[in-house]
Amino acid sequence: MEITDAYAHCGLLKYKPVEDLNRVMDRFGVRRAVLVQHVGEFDNGYIEGLVAKIPGRFAGVFLVDLNGAEPAGEVRRWAEGGRFRGIRLPVESLATHAAVWQWAAQLGLNFILYGAFNRANAARLAGFAGDHPHSAIVLAHLGFPDPKEAPGFASLKPVLELAASRNVLVQVSGMHSRGRPPYDELVPVVKSLYSAFGPERLLYGSNFPNMGEEAVYGLEIDLIRSGKLGIPAEAAPAVMNHNAVRVWFGRQGLRAGSLLWSAVRA
């Protein structure tokens, strides 16, 4: 089964360089990866260069400094090269920096969101998703459930309600930050997400290198592929490959470069 890692990190300062990511991907049979900029780094040049060099292997997601002088201008600067297919934003920024979101959507970028959801920001996101049906909106790390809420995970309800928005997807990633392998305590979360979003709107992501031991990369792949994490084994090809290819490597993922200049002229 072909595998696409829809959420991985690499870098020269905080995280490991791409050579380490390539080695681990090859070790566990992962063909492609989405390189997501890590929090606190706003120079996206390293990821941009990797995507330019090997576009079939990597897709890029960038960050901008929302507290900077011109965050909307930074969105345009990183999008205009056509190398990035998405932007990473904190979920609460839809309330504080709505213009950045609008501009990113107009440029054809997809979104990866981080941060815990509550009813207020989930309602805002549902409205935004409805207004921008062509933007894929990915909630990272299972929608950030609170591990202390197991087994009920009451705060997951706003995330589950977002399943009504057909362009909202959830990343099956970051399990190692919320539990310990084999993540028995998270299986109810994954089952709930699968029931709400279905096999077409979940995406596997490693969150490399945050799992610590590289063996955990392979373990998480096996848990999903075998159906032991709460996703039926027959859905694994969609969750671990097809959905990510559609969102990040297919025609939908190429919208940023093609829409930029029409947006600027408008």
PADOZA-772762 format. One record per residue (C-alpha): residue number from 1; x, y, z. Coordinates in steps of 0.1 Angstrom, whole numbers, plus 5000, padded with zeros to 4 digits. Last residue first. Layout:
PT    n    c1    c2    c3
PT  NUM     X     Y     Z
...
***
This chain:
PT    n    c1    c2    c3
PT  266  4910  5416  4910
PT  265  4944  5416  4894
PT  264  4960  5402  4925
PT  263  4934  5374  4928
PT  262  4939  5365  4891
PT  261  4976  5365  4898
PT  260  4975  5341  4927
PT  259  4949  5317  4914
PT  258  4971  5293  4894
PT  257  4999  5292  4920
PT  256  4976  5286  4949
PT  255  4953  5261  4932
PT  254  4979  5233  4930
PT  253  4966  5213  4959
PT  252  4932  5210  4943
PT  251  4949  5196  4912
PT  250  4964  5167  4931
PT  249  4994  5168  4955
PT  248  4981  5183  4987
PT  247  4943  5176  4989
PT  246  4939  5146  4965
PT  245  4973  5130  4974
PT  244  4965  5134  5011
PT  243  4931  5118  5006
PT  242  4945  5088  4986
PT  241  4974  5080  5009
PT  240  4970  5069  5045
PT  239  4934  5077  5051
PT  238  4922  5064  5017
PT  237  4944  5033  5017
PT  236  4936  5026  5054
PT  235  4898  5024  5049
PT  234  4898  4986  5045
PT  233  4917  4983  5078
PT  232  4888  5000  5096
PT  231  4899  5031  5115
PT  230  4899  5027  5153
PT  229  4936  5025  5160
PT  228  4939  4987  5155
PT  227  4927  4987  5119
PT  226  4959  4971  5106
PT  225  4970  5000  5085
PT  224  4964  5025  5113
PT  223  4983  5006  5139
PT  222  5011  4997  5115
PT  221  5017  5033  5104
PT  220  5018  5043  5141
PT  219  5044  5016  5148
PT  218  5065  5027  5119
PT  217  5069  5062  5131
PT  216  5072  5049  5167
PT  215  5104  5032  5156
PT  214  5119  5067  5151
PT  213  5120  5072  5188
PT  212  5109  5108  5197
PT  211  5074  5110  5182
PT  210  5081  5147  5175
PT  209  5103  5140  5145
PT  208  5079  5137  5126
PT  207  5043  5146  5131
PT  206  5035  5113  5114
PT  205  5003  5123  5095
PT  204  4974  5102  5083
PT  203  4945  5120  5067
PT  202  4908  5117  5075
PT  201  4881  5132  5053
PT  200  4873  5104  5027
PT  199  4872  5076  5052
PT  198  4842  5090  5072
PT  197  4841  5124  5089
PT  196  4816  5116  5118
PT  195  4821  5079  5123
PT  194  4859  5082  5116
PT  193  4862  5110  5141
PT  192  4843  5090  5167
PT  191  4864  5059  5161
PT  190  4896  5080  5164
PT  189  4885  5095  5197
PT  188  4874  5061  5211
PT  187  4908  5046  5200
PT  186  4927  5073  5219
PT  185  4930  5055  5253
PT  184  4943  5024  5235
PT  183  4971  5045  5222
PT  182  4994  5015  5212
PT  181  5016  5034  5220
PT  180  5015  5062  5246
PT  179  4990  5091  5248
PT  178  4983  5126  5238
PT  177  5016  5138  5223
PT  176  5023  5104  5207
PT  175  4989  5106  5190
PT  174  5001  5136  5171
PT  173  4984  5126  5138
PT  172  4952  5115  5123
PT  171  4946  5148  5107
PT  170  4909  5159  5104
PT  169  4891  5173  5073
PT  168  4868  5202  5068
PT  167  4856  5208  5032
PT  166  4823  5190  5037
PT  165  4812  5212  5066
PT  164  4788  5190  5086
PT  163  4819  5172  5100
PT  162  4824  5204  5120
PT  161  4800  5190  5146
PT  160  4826  5164  5155
PT  159  4851  5191  5162
PT  158  4827  5209  5185
PT  157  4820  5176  5203
PT  156  4857  5168  5211
PT  155  4855  5188  5243
PT  154  4836  5159  5259
PT  153  4864  5135  5255
PT  152  4844  5106  5272
PT  151  4873  5081  5279
PT  150  4893  5102  5285
PT  149  4890  5139  5294
PT  148  4926  5142  5307
PT  147  4939  5135  5272
PT  146  4923  5168  5260
PT  145  4914  5164  5223
PT  144  4934  5185  5199
PT  143  4914  5181  5167
PT  142  4928  5147  5160
PT  141  4963  5162  5157
PT  140  4957  5189  5130
PT  139  4923  5202  5118
PT  138  4926  5204  5080
PT  137  4906  5230  5060
PT  136  4905  5223  5022
PT  135  4895  5255  5005
PT  134  4870  5251  4976
PT  133  4840  5256  4998
PT  132  4850  5290  5010
PT  131  4819  5307  5025
PT  130  4808  5274  5040
PT  129  4842  5268  5055
PT  128  4843  5303  5069
PT  127  4809  5298  5086
PT  126  4820  5264  5100
PT  125  4852  5280  5113
PT  124  4833  5307  5131
PT  123  4811  5281  5148
PT  122  4842  5260  5157
PT  121  4858  5291  5172
PT  120  4828  5297  5195
PT  119  4820  5261  5204
PT  118  4855  5254  5215
PT  117  4884  5240  5196
PT  116  4920  5235  5208
PT  115  4949  5247  5188
PT  114  4963  5240  5153
PT  113  4949  5245  5119
PT  112  4962  5234  5085
PT  111  4946  5254  5057
PT  110  4945  5251  5019
PT  109  4957  5280  4997
PT  108  4937  5292  4967
PT  107  4949  5328  4967
PT  106  4914  5339  4978
PT  105  4915  5315  5006
PT  104  4948  5330  5019
PT  103  4934  5365  5015
PT  102  4903  5357  5035
PT  101  4923  5340  5062
PT  100  4947  5369  5065
PT   99  4917  5393  5066
PT   98  4901  5374  5095
PT   97  4931  5381  5117
PT   96  4917  5381  5153
PT   95  4886  5359  5151
PT   94  4901  5335  5125
PT   93  4933  5337  5145
PT   92  4917  5314  5172
PT   91  4924  5283  5150
PT   90  4961  5289  5149
PT   89  4973  5290  5113
PT   88  4993  5269  5089
PT   87  4992  5279  5052
PT   86  4988  5256  5022
PT   85  4999  5246  4988
PT   84  5033  5262  4988
PT   83  5057  5262  4958
PT   82  5037  5286  4936
PT   81  5063  5314  4941
PT   80  5034  5338  4948
PT   79  5023  5320  4980
PT   78  5052  5330  5002
PT   77  5050  5367  4993
PT   76  5012  5368  4993
PT   75  5010  5354  5028
PT   74  5037  5378  5039
PT   73  5017  5407  5026
PT   72  4987  5395  5046
PT   71  5009  5394  5077
PT   70  5021  5430  5072
PT   69  5038  5445  5103
PT   68  5043  5413  5122
PT   67  5020  5399  5149
PT   66  5005  5373  5126
PT   65  5040  5361  5118
PT   64  5035  5338  5088
PT   63  5037  5301  5085
PT   62  5041  5278  5055
PT   61  5028  5245  5042
PT   60  5048  5227  5015
PT   59  5043  5196  4993
PT   58  5071  5170  4990
PT   57  5079  5139  4969
PT   56  5066  5150  4935
PT   55  5079  5185  4939
PT   54  5115  5174  4946
PT   53  5138  5204  4942
PT   52  5111  5231  4943
PT   51  5095  5214  4973
PT   50  5129  5213  4991
PT   49  5136  5249  4983
PT   48  5103  5261  4997
PT   47  5108  5241  5028
PT   46  5141  5258  5035
PT   45  5128  5292  5025
PT   44  5099  5293  5050
PT   43  5114  5319  5072
PT   42  5086  5323  5097
PT   41  5097  5298  5123
PT   40  5079  5301  5157
PT   39  5056  5271  5152
PT   38  5069  5245  5128
PT   37  5064  5247  5091
PT   36  5045  5217  5076
PT   35  5063  5196  5050
PT   34  5037  5173  5034
PT   33  5052  5140  5027
PT   32  5055  5115  4999
PT   31  5065  5078  4993
PT   30  5065  5064  5028
PT   29  5079  5028  5029
PT   28  5089  5027  5065
PT   27  5127  5029  5061
PT   26  5124  5052  5030
PT   25  5104  5077  5051
PT   24  5128  5074  5079
PT   23  5158  5082  5056
PT   22  5140  5110  5039
PT   21  5131  5126  5072
PT   20  5167  5124  5083
PT   19  5180  5140  5051
PT   18  5153  5166  5054
PT   17  5171  5182  5083
PT   16  5160  5175  5119
PT   15  5140  5200  5139
PT   14  5146  5234  5156
PT   13  5173  5250  5135
PT   12  5179  5233  5101
PT   11  5144  5222  5095
PT   10  5120  5193  5091
PT    9  5084  5187  5100
PT    8  5058  5161  5089
PT    7  5020  5161  5083
PT    6  5003  5144  5053
PT    5  5026  5114  5052
PT    4  5017  5097  5020
PT    3  5017  5059  5019
PT    2  5013  5034  4990
PT    1  5000  5000  5000
***
